[in-house]
Amino acid sequence: MSQTNPSDAERVALAEAWIAQDPDPETRAELAALVEAARGGDGAATAELADRFDTRLAFGTAGLRGAIAAGPNRMNRVLVAQAAAGLAAYLLERASGGATPSVVIGCDGRKNSAVFARDSAEVMAGAGVRAVLLPRLLPTPVLAFAVRHLDVSAGVMVTASHNPPNDNGYKVYLGGDDHGSQIVAPADAEIAAHIERVAATTAVPDLPRAEFETADESVVDEYIRRTALVADRPAAQPRVVYTAMHGVGWETAARVLAAAGFDAPTLVEAQISPDPTFPTVAFPNPEEPGAMDLAFQRAREAGAELILANDPDADRLAVAVPDPATPEGFRRLSGNEVGLLLGWRNARRAQGAARGERGADGTLACSIVSSPGLEAVARAYDLDFEATLTGLQWISRAPNLIFGYEAALGYLVNPETLRDKDGISAAVAFLSLAAELKAQGRTLADHLDEFVERFGCFASTQISIRVTALSRIGEVMARLRAEPPASVGGIRVERIEDLADGFGALPPSDVLRIVLEGGGRVMVRPSGTEPKLKVYIDAVADDGTVAERRAAASAAVAALEAGMRELTA
């Protein structure tokens, strides 16, 4: 449906062909208006057509994600139908012995999510795949659970997670030997090839469609039952505020919390129901400035001891705790802080399950850009540790996994139940930790201090350098490789590990790991989803009091940040 560097007239022809096969009157109308403007000599319209038709949205390990509009470089019903047909062809190709492959499909509350999910189910059923649609709008973790629970060949979740309001996306999971994890290479490229073949050979109205099945509520009921087991029966009830960030998390989270024995939290009512316009936030991501302001306000009113926030599809969790030193009265914990506390909790639980035998068994895993503190926890509990490429699709594949996380608020606390990040199970696990501490007369702030005292202070920060020309990212990476720094921020570089050709068990990736004297570390990589160069900075201090360790680690992080800003300028 697209070609390399077509002329303006050819782009208009491509757009007209797109309109002819588009079943969505809204995207047909907006593209027709764009074509008319381009024909009238509107330069902006011509440039917009070029952006939409000179390339396709890339299908990768994260599936598809983009703004809703017409054209192959946007999310729309044509692109989704092509993706569904391509995925069906892939599943049929790898089915053995004439077996009928199967897929379960879910969707969240974003614009067009339900339409995209239904289109996918009809197209895949028409291709000969057994298609099962979840019964209603549900969180991504329920879909990830359903892939394993229903023992299907694949899963599709229609969601753009915490992207801007007009975005949507398409995530793919595989069953069988992949155990319900998201796709990784080479499956992504193989599926993409099938999608492109469909787009090049078959108009969407010519794709056969058929009836699909709808899953019953037992799938959701079993997810709730299994997820509630993550918690210990609470001996105390912390005062909690919860927000769903205008997403689909609350209905399911409420049932899980009740099943686990927790009182109902105080809600941020303005954000509790699904709303694809996300009216109270500029950006529906709890990491973004201002996104949790209403939660902070509600927590002050309620005298809360803990804030739990899911992103719109509830696969991520943000946590905030009281902090009188901040203007809001609360501080959002970093993804690393939450990940380290949850990892420590899972390590203790694994040790308890060993019933006094020699050491616990299992693996703690995190992405290579997450805190090295998790490895310190693994060593202390005689557990295995694995650092993987970024993304739960890699972390979830660690052997004998008992806990995994990535710093971008993604936590996998119950890998025996599902193999993806889950903001609901993480929320009930963290609330269980808070309840345990409250019963002992301690706070989460006390527990953070205890972590520093036992394992050292692991401080971290990130730099995101947005560029207007993607070539700028390649130039910076090439310069760092050609002229490796001897020091960063006055701290001596011990070695630089280039992951471009793979490193140890890690597959090739465009990542530089700068290892520094004193245990510090800097990771540099291009963003996989945005025009950004991302820099991850970590430092550790394990001498002195808790306060001295925090001060030393913070000073090292600040020096490294200043040094990396200079090196990447």
Phi and psi in degrees as a GROMACS rama.xvg file:
@    title "Ramachandran Plot"
@    xaxis  label "Phi"
@    yaxis  label "Psi"
@TYPE xy
-143.536  167.951  SER-2
-147.622  170.571  GLN-3
-82.4155  124.512  THR-4
47.0355  56.6846  ASN-5
-70.1526  161.675  PRO-6
-75.9289  168.996  SER-7
-58.869  -41.5447  ASP-8
-65.8434  -38.6558  ALA-9
-66.6963  -36.3412  GLU-10
-64.9894  -39.8204  ARG-11
-61.359  -41.7574  VAL-12
-64.6316  -40.6083  ALA-13
-63.1925  -40.1105  LEU-14
-65.4575  -40.1583  ALA-15
-65.9601  -38.7887  GLU-16
-64.7498  -36.2807  ALA-17
-64.3115  -46.5819  TRP-18
-57.003  -38.5783  ILE-19
-65.157  -25.2019  ALA-20
-108.348  -0.0796312  GLN-21
-83.0232  119.566  ASP-22
-81.0095  -2.69826  PRO-23
-99.4515  114.015  ASP-24
-63.1135  -29.8495  PRO-25
-67.799  -49.767  GLU-26
-72.4769  -30.7924  THR-27
-60.2157  -46.1936  ARG-28
-66.3662  -42.9383  ALA-29
-69.8423  -32.256  GLU-30
-73.2647  -37.3819  LEU-31
-61.2062  -40.1765  ALA-32
-65.2933  -37.4256  ALA-33
-66.3001  -40.9956  LEU-34
-63.2963  -43.8698  VAL-35
-61.5827  -42.4978  GLU-36
-65.0377  -40.4286  ALA-37
-64.6524  -39.8639  ALA-38
-63.872  -28.9495  ARG-39
-82.4346  4.5148  GLY-40
91.5301  11.6531  GLY-41
-72.0496  111.365  ASP-42
-63.8973  -36.3592  GLY-43
-66.3343  -39.1451  ALA-44
-66.0178  -40.2416  ALA-45
-62.5235  -42.736  THR-46
-65.4519  -36.1317  ALA-47
-66.8499  -41.1204  GLU-48
-60.7952  -40.332  LEU-49
-62.0198  -41.4432  ALA-50
-65.9796  -33.859  ASP-51
-83.1456  -30.1128  ARG-52
-115.119  -6.51024  PHE-53
-81.4622  -12.0561  ASP-54
-153.613  172.196  THR-55
-111.69  154.644  ARG-56
-56.8257  127.277  LEU-57
-73.7913  131.763  ALA-58
-94.1979  118.326  PHE-59
-133.92  -157.513  GLY-60
-64.3767  -23.6776  THR-61
-93.1924  11.1458  ALA-62
76.2058  -130.724  GLY-63
-120.678  147.483  LEU-64
-159.485  132.851  ARG-65
-178.081  178.542  GLY-66
-72.8746  146.076  ALA-67
-79.3385  116.475  ILE-68
-173.5  174.036  ALA-69
-80.1295  152.701  ALA-70
112.356  156.274  GLY-71
-69.711  -14.144  PRO-72
-101.076  24.0026  ASN-73
-137.851  167.003  ARG-74
-89.3274  128.901  MET-75
-165.67  176.683  ASN-76
-69.4659  -30.2405  ARG-77
-66.045  -50.0715  VAL-78
-62.1814  -40.5302  LEU-79
-66.1669  -41.6756  VAL-80
-62.7264  -40.7031  ALA-81
-64.2663  -40.9023  GLN-82
-63.6135  -42.5322  ALA-83
-63.6988  -43.3532  ALA-84
-65.9988  -39.1816  ALA-85
-65.9805  -42.0752  GLY-86
-64.975  -39.9316  LEU-87
-60.2994  -43.493  ALA-88
-62.345  -39.2084  ALA-89
-63.1247  -45.5687  TYR-90
-66.3478  -39.0723  LEU-91
-66.4526  -36.6786  LEU-92
-65.274  -36.9659  GLU-93
-94.4781  -2.47183  ARG-94
-67.9531  140.268  ALA-95
-109.599  148.04  SER-96
62.4881  27.4978  GLY-97
73.9488  11.3036  GLY-98
-68.3858  148.372  ALA-99
-87.186  117.858  THR-100
-69.8682  163.111  PRO-101
-138.372  156.193  SER-102
-145.831  142.344  VAL-103
-112.625  139.212  VAL-104
-126.888  132.99  ILE-105
-129.734  168.767  GLY-106
-153.445  155.58  CYS-107
-102.367  -159.847  ASP-108
-97.168  14.3022  GLY-109
-71.6797  164.206  ARG-110
-55.4838  129.335  LYS-111
71.2947  1.55758  ASN-112
-59.1476  -47.2674  SER-113
-65.3285  -37.2339  ALA-114
-66.009  -45.5843  VAL-115
-62.1297  -38.9024  PHE-116
-66.1405  -43.9863  ALA-117
-65.1378  -43.5796  ARG-118
-56.0655  -44.458  ASP-119
-62.0086  -44.1815  SER-120
-63.6773  -43.5185  ALA-121
-65.9649  -44.5306  GLU-122
-66.8251  -42.9674  VAL-123
-69.4868  -36.8129  MET-124
-64.8835  -39.2513  ALA-125
-64.2663  -26.6166  GLY-126
-83.1739  -7.31937  ALA-127
104.381  12.4027  GLY-128
-98.5639  137.217  VAL-129
-71.0949  114.696  ARG-130
-110.583  130.667  ALA-131
-124.293  122.432  VAL-132
-99.0036  133.756  LEU-133
-62.4592  153.486  LEU-134
-69.2739  -18.4575  PRO-135
-167.944  -176.397  ARG-136
-62.6065  127.811  LEU-137
-146.027  159.724  LEU-138
-65.8608  154.593  PRO-139
-54.0343  -42.2171  THR-140
-58.8038  -30.0728  PRO-141
-66.567  -39.784  VAL-142
-64.3545  -45.29  LEU-143
-59.9115  -39.8516  ALA-144
-64.1947  -41.9764  PHE-145
-63.6167  -30.8361  ALA-146
-58.1796  -43.7349  VAL-147
-78.079  -43.7557  ARG-148
-64.0157  -39.4656  HIS-149
-89.3991  -4.79668  LEU-150
53.001  52.1383  ASP-151
-97.5127  168.544  VAL-152
-73.4579  -30.9557  SER-153
-157.376  166.181  ALA-154
-136.248  148.86  GLY-155
-129.145  129.542  VAL-156
-118.265  122.037  MET-157
-89.2705  107.556  VAL-158
-167.035  151.3  THR-159
-113.396  18.7576  ALA-160
54.0573  -114.771  SER-161
-109.611  24.0201  HIS-162
-68.797  172.724  ASN-163
-56.9598  160.335  PRO-164
-56.324  -36.0159  PRO-165
-86.8011  7.62309  ASN-166
-91.4888  156.575  ASP-167
-146.665  172.36  ASN-168
-157.126  -178.563  GLY-169
-150.44  102.926  TYR-170
-102.663  140.915  LYS-171
-121.259  133.805  VAL-172
-118.505  154.625  TYR-173
-122.734  138.677  LEU-174
-90.1578  -152.177  GLY-175
60.7391  -130.763  GLY-176
-65.8296  -16.6013  ASP-177
-86.8798  -9.01913  ASP-178
58.6743  26.7192  HIS-179
87.0576  12.5276  GLY-180
-79.8055  160.271  SER-181
-65.6314  157.915  GLN-182
-64.7841  151.172  ILE-183
-132.917  175.354  VAL-184
-64.1351  144.649  ALA-185
-92.5346  6.19093  PRO-186
-60.4162  -37.1141  ALA-187
-60.2425  -46.1924  ASP-188
-67.2964  -36.2638  ALA-189
-67.5832  -41.8603  GLU-190
-65.62  -42.5463  ILE-191
-59.037  -39.2866  ALA-192
-63.9859  -40.1507  ALA-193
-65.2627  -40.8934  HIS-194
-61.5876  -45.8981  ILE-195
-64.6168  -35.0554  GLU-196
-65.3043  -42.5549  ARG-197
-61.3649  -46.5059  VAL-198
-61.3829  -33.2825  ALA-199
-82.3328  -18.7488  ALA-200
-120.09  -19.2997  THR-201
-135.791  126.768  THR-202
-73.7607  147.097  ALA-203
-57.496  -40.6408  VAL-204
-62.6302  -19.3071  PRO-205
-88.5265  -6.13105  ASP-206
-73.4519  124.685  LEU-207
-65.7075  144.388  PRO-208
-124.272  153.1  ARG-209
-149.009  169.855  ALA-210
-69.4927  148.292  GLU-211
-122.229  169.799  PHE-212
-92.4569  157.499  GLU-213
-119.394  126.913  THR-214
-66.6159  149.721  ALA-215
-90.4907  176.529  ASP-216
-67.936  -11.4316  GLU-217
-61.9738  -28.3388  SER-218
-63.3916  -46.9251  VAL-219
-66.3567  -43.042  VAL-220
-57.9599  -42.2731  ASP-221
-71.4628  -36.9321  GLU-222
-58.4906  -44.5764  TYR-223
-64.0772  -45.2561  ILE-224
-60.6003  -47.4952  ARG-225
-67.7621  -37.795  ARG-226
-71.0857  -35.0465  THR-227
-62.1798  -25.737  ALA-228
-68.6711  -12.8575  LEU-229
-63.4289  -29.0871  VAL-230
-90.7736  150.304  ALA-231
-84.9687  149.154  ASP-232
-57.9956  121.29  ARG-233
-67.7505  132.885  PRO-234
-92.4673  -8.10273  ALA-235
-148.987  161.992  ALA-236
-121.884  96.0282  GLN-237
-62.9976  150.618  PRO-238
-81.8247  118.4  ARG-239
-124.107  141.404  VAL-240
-111.956  137.64  VAL-241
-128.104  139.489  TYR-242
-131.137  141.336  THR-243
-97.0907  0.538717  ALA-244
54.0252  43.0374  MET-245
64.0835  21.8085  HIS-246
-107.198  -159.699  GLY-247
-102.909  12.3088  VAL-248
-76.2398  -30.3369  GLY-249
-66.5817  -46.5289  TRP-250
-54.531  -46.1757  GLU-251
-72.1411  -44.1516  THR-252
-60.6957  -39.3003  ALA-253
-60.2532  -43.0527  ALA-254
-68.5511  -36.7883  ARG-255
-65.9087  -46.3586  VAL-256
-61.9683  -41.7398  LEU-257
-64.632  -42.7456  ALA-258
-64.5627  -28.9794  ALA-259
-84.0276  -5.58944  ALA-260
95.718  14.8721  GLY-261
-95.0512  146.221  PHE-262
-64.8319  154.863  ASP-263
-64.7793  134.036  ALA-264
-75.3034  164.942  PRO-265
-74.7494  134.349  THR-266
-103.263  148.549  LEU-267
-85.3755  88.7818  VAL-268
-57.9433  -35.2585  GLU-269
-67.0543  -15.9177  ALA-270
-119.085  12.2707  GLN-271
-88.2613  -24.0378  ILE-272
-102.135  149.479  SER-273
-59.1651  131.191  PRO-274
-149.247  108.848  ASP-275
-67.537  -9.47258  PRO-276
-89.4947  -11.9143  THR-277
46.5926  60.8774  PHE-278
-67.7132  -21.9617  PRO-279
-99.4562  -0.313158  THR-280
-131.683  144.778  VAL-281
-72.8663  -28.8848  ALA-282
-149.933  118.936  PHE-283
-78.9207  54.8228  PRO-284
-129.65  117.717  ASN-285
-62.1506  -12.4515  PRO-286
-78.8026  -19.2898  GLU-287
-77.5245  143.925  GLU-288
-55.2831  132.87  PRO-289
89.065  -17.0836  GLY-290
-65.1074  -28.6863  ALA-291
-105.326  13.6452  MET-292
-59.5232  -42.9642  ASP-293
-65.4333  -34.9666  LEU-294
-66.5337  -40.8306  ALA-295
-61.4036  -43.7835  PHE-296
-62.0341  -46.1287  GLN-297
-65.3997  -36.4739  ARG-298
-67.4188  -37.6144  ALA-299
-63.965  -42.3306  ARG-300
-64.0274  -36.6669  GLU-301
-90.9414  -5.37567  ALA-302
62.3294  40.731  GLY-303
-71.339  150.932  ALA-304
-101.078  -8.16714  GLU-305
-161.538  139.473  LEU-306
-116.873  130.799  ILE-307
-118.282  129.38  LEU-308
-132.441  124.045  ALA-309
-94.2321  151.488  ASN-310
-79.0762  177.237  ASP-311
-59.793  -29.425  PRO-312
-104.045  6.49927  ASP-313
63.578  26.5488  ALA-314
-94.5673  -7.84356  ASP-315
-119.498  158.508  ARG-316
-133.392  131.746  LEU-317
-112.11  144.673  ALA-318
-128.888  137.065  VAL-319
-131.705  147.141  ALA-320
-128.815  157.315  VAL-321
-59.1626  138.848  PRO-322
-152.985  99.2376  ASP-323
-64.8286  -13.0206  PRO-324
-78.8367  -10.2514  ALA-325
-100.058  152.423  THR-326
-60.098  -33.146  PRO-327
-79.4448  -17.0418  GLU-328
83.6836  -1.99881  GLY-329
-139.708  152.986  PHE-330
-125.715  128  ARG-331
-76.3099  125.995  ARG-332
-70.0315  148.104  LEU-333
-71.7215  161.516  SER-334
-58.2801  -35.2569  GLY-335
-67.8556  -41.3408  ASN-336
-61.9666  -45.9634  GLU-337
-64.4925  -43.713  VAL-338
-61.6942  -40.4518  GLY-339
-69.0147  -39.7456  LEU-340
-67.4413  -40.7939  LEU-341
-69.1252  -37.6404  LEU-342
-63.6561  -41.0022  GLY-343
-63.1489  -42.6127  TRP-344
-60.7695  -46.2126  ARG-345
-65.8682  -33.9048  ASN-346
-65.5517  -41.9239  ALA-347
-64.4571  -41.1984  ARG-348
-65.2483  -38.2536  ARG-349
-64.7739  -39.1933  ALA-350
-65.9646  -40.5443  GLN-351
-64.6875  -36.4811  GLY-352
-68.1766  -21.2471  ALA-353
-73.4786  -11.6112  ALA-354
53.4988  46.3503  ARG-355
82.3275  -1.77214  GLY-356
-68.8814  173.078  GLU-357
-69.4125  96.8615  ARG-358
73.2828  157.82  GLY-359
-87.5552  166.976  ALA-360
-120.724  136.229  ASP-361
145.125  177.147  GLY-362
-126.427  133.193  THR-363
-98.3369  136.737  LEU-364
-139.058  147.778  ALA-365
-151.111  168.317  CYS-366
-72.7826  159.463  SER-367
-65.3875  -17.5398  ILE-368
-98.9508  4.54037  VAL-369
-90.2704  172.846  SER-370
-63.4969  137.095  SER-371
-68.7956  -3.72668  PRO-372
-62.3093  -28.0034  GLY-373
-66.1747  -32.235  LEU-374
-66.2227  -36.0041  GLU-375
-63.8145  -38.9262  ALA-376
-64.0932  -44.8427  VAL-377
-59.1038  -43.6196  ALA-378
-62.0597  -42.796  ARG-379
-63.9796  -28.5122  ALA-380
-106.924  12.9775  TYR-381
56.9089  39.6095  ASP-382
-104.504  159.135  LEU-383
-76.0541  157.567  ASP-384
-136.178  141.824  PHE-385
-139.892  130.966  GLU-386
-104.363  129.774  ALA-387
-120.731  173.586  THR-388
-62.4112  162.637  LEU-389
-65.3711  134.908  THR-390
119.254  140.985  GLY-391
-67.4955  -18.4459  LEU-392
-63.3033  -26.9452  GLN-393
-90.6063  -45.7596  TRP-394
-58.6956  -40.7224  ILE-395
-66.4355  -14.4129  SER-396
-92.7173  0.976426  ARG-397
-61.3109  136.243  ALA-398
-67.2526  140.288  PRO-399
56.5435  40.1596  ASN-400
-70.4769  134.244  LEU-401
-117.419  -14.4509  ILE-402
-166.068  141.548  PHE-403
-148.124  153.628  GLY-404
-157.152  160.98  TYR-405
-128.908  152.015  GLU-406
-64.0382  -19.2122  ALA-407
-81.5379  43.3905  ALA-408
65.9179  26.4534  LEU-409
-109.744  122.32  GLY-410
-131.948  136.882  TYR-411
-119.743  95.977  LEU-412
-95.8016  -14.7597  VAL-413
-137.078  68.4802  ASN-414
-64.5634  -13.9073  PRO-415
-73.541  -15.1839  GLU-416
-100.701  -42.5512  THR-417
-151.389  165.646  LEU-418
-123.723  57.0747  ARG-419
-157.473  165.379  ASP-420
-63.763  146.413  LYS-421
-144.7  106.815  ASP-422
-73.7998  -18.2636  GLY-423
-81.9309  -48.3542  ILE-424
-64.4109  -35.3811  SER-425
-64.6473  -38.1452  ALA-426
-64.241  -44.9253  ALA-427
-69.7282  -32.5857  VAL-428
-66.932  -42.7211  ALA-429
-69.9687  -38.864  PHE-430
-63.9046  -36.947  LEU-431
-62.708  -40.0451  SER-432
-62.4117  -45.368  LEU-433
-62.5702  -38.0536  ALA-434
-65.9351  -41.6891  ALA-435
-60.3052  -44.6935  GLU-436
-65.4834  -42.2633  LEU-437
-62.243  -38.8671  LYS-438
-63.2019  -25.7288  ALA-439
-92.1841  2.14568  GLN-440
75.9899  23.5242  GLY-441
-120.258  162.733  ARG-442
-115.353  169.898  THR-443
-64.7684  -32.6712  LEU-444
-63.0674  -40.7066  ALA-445
-60.5216  -41.2396  ASP-446
-67.2655  -37.8523  HIS-447
-62.2493  -40.5823  LEU-448
-63.8184  -39.7086  ASP-449
-63.5196  -36.8973  GLU-450
-61.7722  -46.0223  PHE-451
-61.4921  -41.4679  VAL-452
-65.3833  -37.5719  GLU-453
-84.2081  -41.9726  ARG-454
-111.06  -13.1993  PHE-455
105.04  164.541  GLY-456
-94.471  117.369  CYS-457
-106.699  103.697  PHE-458
-100.301  148.507  ALA-459
-150.137  159.836  SER-460
-156.173  169.898  THR-461
-131.236  150.238  GLN-462
-121.888  129.176  ILE-463
-115.743  116.041  SER-464
-104.674  103.814  ILE-465
-80.3523  137.776  ARG-466
-122.543  154.444  VAL-467
-91.7525  -29.7405  THR-468
-114.05  122.594  ALA-469
-59.9619  -26.1273  LEU-470
-60.4512  -25.827  SER-471
-61.8986  -36.7521  ARG-472
-63.1602  -46.8051  ILE-473
-61.009  -37.0099  GLY-474
-64.3215  -43.1824  GLU-475
-65.8943  -45.7303  VAL-476
-60.9591  -41.8764  MET-477
-64.5606  -38.9375  ALA-478
-67.7184  -40.7345  ARG-479
-64.8476  -32.5242  LEU-480
-74.7306  -39.6605  ARG-481
-76.677  -32.8614  ALA-482
-127.824  69.592  GLU-483
-62.3103  134.872  PRO-484
-71.7294  144.917  PRO-485
-82.8484  -22.1146  ALA-486
-152.728  159.018  SER-487
-131.204  118.501  VAL-488
59.7587  31.0039  GLY-489
82.9814  2.67175  GLY-490
-104.46  128.682  ILE-491
-67.629  136.726  ARG-492
-82.839  124.198  VAL-493
-82.8114  -41.0323  GLU-494
-166.33  160.026  ARG-495
-122.381  126.897  ILE-496
-107.702  118.741  GLU-497
-97.7412  118.302  ASP-498
-90.641  9.32862  LEU-499
-59.6884  -34.232  ALA-500
-107.012  18.494  ASP-501
89.0658  157.674  GLY-502
-152.31  117.999  PHE-503
60.0356  -125.62  GLY-504
-87.1154  -2.471  ALA-505
-80.707  135.956  LEU-506
-72.4612  165.718  PRO-507
-56.4423  139.255  PRO-508
-158.39  144.977  SER-509
-79.2645  74.7448  ASP-510
-137.438  137.436  VAL-511
-112.214  131.545  LEU-512
-114.121  114.45  ARG-513
-101.591  113.051  ILE-514
-96.9297  128.586  VAL-515
-114.918  156.551  LEU-516
-59.3169  138.688  GLU-517
89.7319  5.35243  GLY-518
93.7247  0.991015  GLY-519
-75.0249  163.812  GLY-520
-154.707  141.58  ARG-521
-128.443  130.215  VAL-522
-113.087  134.21  MET-523
-126.224  128.334  VAL-524
-155.713  153.517  ARG-525
-71.1187  146.79  PRO-526
-67.3195  144.446  SER-527
-85.071  -11.2043  GLY-528
-127.674  -11.8342  THR-529
-137.907  159.964  GLU-530
-76.9927  70.1294  PRO-531
-137.321  148.799  LYS-532
-99.6779  127.682  LEU-533
-109.822  134.627  LYS-534
-124.644  124.653  VAL-535
-113.154  126.606  TYR-536
-120.301  131.011  ILE-537
-133.685  143.845  ASP-538
-142.815  154.739  ALA-539
-133.403  144.142  VAL-540
-138.203  128.097  ALA-541
-131.355  21.6618  ASP-542
-115.271  143.229  ASP-543
92.1802  -170.169  GLY-544
-73.099  172.028  THR-545
-57.8194  -44.4825  VAL-546
-63.7583  -41.3923  ALA-547
-66.4723  -38.1805  GLU-548
-64.3918  -43.5418  ARG-549
-61.9426  -42.6508  ARG-550
-64.4426  -42.3009  ALA-551
-67.7259  -43.8028  ALA-552
-66.1674  -40.443  ALA-553
-63.6926  -40.3018  SER-554
-64.8803  -40.8145  ALA-555
-64.636  -42.3604  ALA-556
-62.7472  -42.689  VAL-557
-62.5513  -41.5014  ALA-558
-65.119  -42.1365  ALA-559
-67.2296  -37.2795  LEU-560
-63.8594  -45.4767  GLU-561
-61.4998  -41.0044  ALA-562
-65.6888  -39.7633  GLY-563
-72.8989  -33.943  MET-564
-62.3321  -37.6395  ARG-565
-68.6582  -41.772  GLU-566
-70.1797  -26.5725  LEU-567
-102.169  4.27443  THR-568
